[in-house]
Amino acid sequence: MDYIDQNMFPLLLLMIGVLLIMDAVTSYQQKGVSSISTGNRFQGILMTGVITLGLLVYTTSNKYWDINSLYIALIPILVPFIMMIMQRKKDEIHIKKYDPQDAMDVLERNLDDKRYSFKKDIKANEDYMSSNYITMYHLDDSDQTIKIKWKDLETSGLEVEFQNFVDKDFIKEVVGDLRDERPPIAFFKFNKISLIIAAISIYIGSMQLLGF
């Protein structure tokens, strides 16, 4: 107990480094294409809640456990829970370092294969610089929409939002095709920034634990 209390910061750095490495491995296995749904968001809330309550129980004795401690525990849980409720009708695909036109070609091909008729609209994203764009797909005779946020670059991060989309299997097929059609990627090059931060965090944390 005393050891952890005295070395909370370096242990936190080590944990951050390990989590970044795990995230890099997961991202590489998914080829930089991940799907986010209500279920994923709920799992994230549960994980946040368990970690928060665990830290509070571990660092606070029952003698000092009061209503203020409960509020501290609930705040990081309630905020994502409210966001999950607000986004319950929205599924997302997050894509790292992908050619925007190739990604949209995959999406449009799947829409055509499923015989979804749609109207496409492209506009600049006014919240950012001019190189940021939004592409909207409005499905005919339906309130289902697909919104893609992307940058006018050779490779870009993309956020694909499926609003009110009923066909969940369609989203899985798009994710699968995006992964299959991505050119080969190198693990270290693909996750360079995350791995550098992880290495720095682990190095500083280890040096502090060793007394340097």
C-alpha positions in Angstrom: 0.0 0.0 0.0 2.7 2.5 1.0 4.9 1.5 -2.0 2.0 2.2 -4.4 1.1 5.5 -2.7 4.7 6.7 -2.8 5.2 5.7 -6.5 1.7 6.5 -7.9 3.1 8.8 -10.7 5.7 6.4 -12.1 3.3 3.5 -11.9 0.7 5.6 -13.8 3.4 6.3 -16.5 4.1 2.6 -16.8 0.3 1.8 -17.1 -0.1 4.5 -19.8 2.9 3.0 -21.7 1.5 -0.5 -21.5 -2.0 0.6 -22.6 -0.6 2.5 -25.6 1.3 -0.6 -26.7 -1.8 -2.7 -26.3 -3.8 -0.2 -28.3 -1.1 -0.2 -31.0 -1.2 -4.0 -31.3 -5.0 -3.9 -31.5 -5.0 -1.2 -34.1 -2.4 -3.2 -36.2 -4.5 -6.4 -35.9 -7.6 -4.4 -37.1 -5.5 -2.8 -39.9 -6.5 0.6 -38.6 -10.2 0.1 -39.1 -12.3 -0.2 -36.0 -16.1 -0.1 -35.5 -17.8 1.7 -32.6 -21.4 0.8 -31.6 -23.7 1.3 -28.6 -22.3 -2.0 -27.2 -18.7 -0.8 -27.5 -19.6 2.5 -25.7 -21.4 0.6 -22.9 -18.3 -1.6 -22.4 -16.2 1.5 -22.2 -18.5 2.9 -19.5 -18.3 -0.3 -17.5 -14.5 -0.3 -17.7 -14.3 3.4 -16.7 -16.7 2.7 -13.8 -14.7 -0.3 -12.5 -11.4 1.5 -12.7 -12.8 4.6 -11.0 -14.5 2.7 -8.2 -11.5 0.5 -7.7 -9.2 3.5 -7.3 -11.5 5.1 -4.9 -12.0 2.0 -2.8 -8.2 1.4 -2.8 -7.2 4.9 -1.9 -10.0 5.8 0.5 -10.8 4.0 3.7 -14.4 3.4 4.7 -13.9 5.9 7.5 -13.7 8.7 4.9 -16.1 7.3 2.3 -18.9 9.8 2.0 -21.3 11.3 -0.5 -18.6 13.5 -2.0 -16.6 10.3 -2.8 -19.7 8.9 -4.5 -20.0 12.0 -6.6 -16.4 11.8 -7.7 -17.0 8.2 -8.7 -20.2 8.9 -10.6 -19.0 11.9 -12.7 -16.6 10.0 -15.0 -19.4 7.3 -15.4 -22.4 9.6 -16.0 -20.7 11.8 -18.7 -20.0 8.9 -21.1 -23.3 7.3 -20.2 -25.2 10.4 -21.3 -23.1 10.5 -24.5 -24.0 6.8 -25.1 -27.7 7.6 -24.8 -27.4 10.6 -27.1 -25.5 8.5 -29.7 -27.6 5.3 -29.4 -28.8 5.5 -33.0 -25.3 6.1 -34.4 -22.7 3.5 -35.3 -19.2 4.6 -36.4 -16.2 3.3 -38.2 -12.8 5.0 -37.4 -10.2 4.6 -40.0 -6.5 5.5 -39.6 -4.2 6.6 -42.5 -6.4 5.5 -45.4 -6.8 7.0 -48.9 -10.1 8.8 -48.6 -11.2 8.1 -52.1 -10.4 4.4 -51.7 -12.5 4.3 -48.5 -15.5 6.0 -50.2 -15.2 3.7 -53.2 -15.5 0.7 -50.9 -18.5 2.2 -49.2 -20.2 3.1 -52.5 -19.6 -0.4 -53.9 -21.2 -2.0 -50.9 -24.2 0.4 -51.2 -24.6 -0.5 -54.8 -24.3 -4.3 -54.1 -27.1 -3.9 -51.5 -29.1 -1.9 -54.0 -29.2 1.2 -51.7 -30.0 4.3 -53.8 -28.4 7.4 -52.3 -27.6 11.1 -52.9 -24.1 12.2 -52.3 -23.1 15.7 -51.0 -19.6 17.0 -50.4 -18.8 20.2 -48.5 -16.0 21.8 -46.6 -16.1 21.3 -42.8 -16.5 24.9 -41.5 -15.3 23.9 -38.1 -11.7 23.3 -39.3 -9.3 24.5 -42.1 -10.3 24.2 -45.7 -8.5 20.8 -46.2 -11.2 19.2 -44.0 -14.4 17.9 -45.7 -17.6 16.2 -45.0 -19.2 13.7 -47.4 -22.9 13.0 -46.8 -24.8 10.0 -48.2 -28.6 10.4 -47.9 -30.4 7.1 -48.6 -33.5 7.6 -50.7 -36.9 7.0 -49.0 -35.2 6.7 -45.6 -33.9 8.8 -42.7 -30.7 6.7 -42.8 -27.6 8.8 -43.5 -23.8 8.2 -43.7 -21.5 11.0 -42.8 -17.8 10.8 -43.5 -15.3 13.3 -42.1 -12.0 13.3 -43.9 -9.0 15.5 -45.0 -7.9 16.3 -48.5 -4.6 14.3 -48.1 -3.0 11.3 -49.8 -3.7 9.3 -46.6 -6.1 10.6 -43.9 -7.9 9.6 -40.8 -11.6 9.2 -41.5 -14.7 9.0 -39.3 -17.7 7.3 -40.8 -21.0 7.8 -39.0 -24.0 5.7 -39.7 -27.1 7.5 -38.4 -30.3 5.4 -37.9 -28.8 2.6 -39.9 -30.7 -0.6 -39.4 -28.5 -3.1 -41.4 -25.7 -3.8 -38.9 -24.4 -6.6 -41.1 -23.8 -4.0 -43.9 -21.5 -2.0 -41.5 -19.6 -5.2 -40.7 -19.1 -6.0 -44.4 -17.8 -2.5 -45.0 -15.3 -2.9 -42.2 -14.2 -6.2 -43.5 -13.7 -4.9 -47.1 -11.8 -1.8 -45.8 -9.4 -4.1 -43.9 -9.0 -6.6 -46.8 -8.3 -3.9 -49.4 -5.8 -1.9 -47.3 -2.2 -2.2 -48.6 0.3 -3.9 -46.3 1.3 -1.8 -43.3 4.4 -1.9 -41.1 3.6 -2.1 -37.3 6.2 0.4 -36.1 5.6 2.9 -38.9 1.8 2.7 -38.6 1.9 3.3 -34.8 5.0 5.5 -34.6 3.6 8.3 -32.5 1.9 6.0 -30.0 5.0 3.8 -29.6 7.3 6.8 -29.1 5.0 8.1 -26.3 4.7 4.6 -24.8 8.5 4.2 -24.8 9.0 7.6 -23.1 6.4 6.9 -20.5 7.8 3.5 -19.7 11.4 4.8 -19.6 10.6 7.7 -17.2 8.4 5.5 -15.0 11.1 2.8 -14.8 13.8 5.3 -14.0 11.8 6.9 -11.2 10.9 3.5 -9.7 14.6 2.5 -9.8 15.5 5.8 -8.0 17.3 7.6 -10.8 
